[in-house]
Amino acid sequence: MSKQYHIIYRKKDCIGAGACEFAAPELWEYELGKSIATLKDPKTKKTDVQEELIIDEADLPRHLEAAQVCPVNVIEIYDLETGEKIHPKE
């Protein structure tokens, strides 16, 4: 089994820059009506406040790229096994 990661997207703090969608349009979508981004994966657990998704190691580089371009660092990525915060580094 490949290594897995936990994405926590704090969408209540999103400013609607759309940088995540620009970086990884196959993974992120900008919702015009709400002026925020959303994860495209149907396995995403979504609430009004945040979205959470477990991803495999193969998907990490693209999600990490999207997280790194977010101007307000609302996309957090954790190692699922260890709980270590991968992004953003504090």
N, C-alpha and C positions, 0 to 999 in steps of 0.2 A: 504494500500500500504506500502510495506517495505521501509526502509531507503535506499537511494541510494548514491553511491560514484562515483567520477569522477577520472579516471586514466589518467594521462598525462605521456607518456613515451617519453623522449627526446632521440630518437634513434640516432641522429647525434652525441651525446656525449657518446654513448655506446662503451665500449672497447672490447666487445666480450668475456667476461669471461664465459658466459653461466650459471652463478649461478642461475638466475631466472628460467631457464628451469629445472635445477636440482632440485630446490625447488618445482616447480609446473609444471611438464611436461604436465599436462592436459590443462594448460592455456597459456604456453609460448613455443615457438619453436625457436631453434637456426638455423639460415639460413647459411649454410656452404658457399655458394657462395658469400654472403655479409659480412660474419663474424660478424653478429649482431643478436640479438634476435628480435622476433616479437610476437605480441599477436595473439593467434589462433582464438579468437572469430570473426565470420564473421561480427558482427556489429561494429567492430573497424573502426574508421575513420583514414586512413593512408595517410601520405604525406612523402616526402623524408626526412623531418626534425623530425617529431614526429608522435606518434599514440595516439589516444584518445578513451576512452571507458567508458560508464556508466555501473556500476555494481550494483547488489542488495546486501543487507547486508549479505546474505548467502554466497556470494562469497568473501567477504572482507578478512576473515582470510587467505585464500590461496594466494590472491594477495598481501596482506600485508607481508606474509612470503617471497614471491619472491622479493618484494621491499626491505625488510630488509637485504637480503643477497647480494644485488647489491653492488659491491665494489665502485662504483662511484655515487651512489644515483641518477640515472637518471629516476627512476620510482617514480612519485609523486602521492599521493592519497589525494583527497579533499572530504570533506563532501559536497554533491551536494546542500543541502538546505542552509547551513550556509556559505559555502566557506572556512571553517576551514581546514587548512592543517593538515592531519593525519600523513603523512610521506613524506619526512623526516622532523623531527622536527628541527627547526632552533635554 
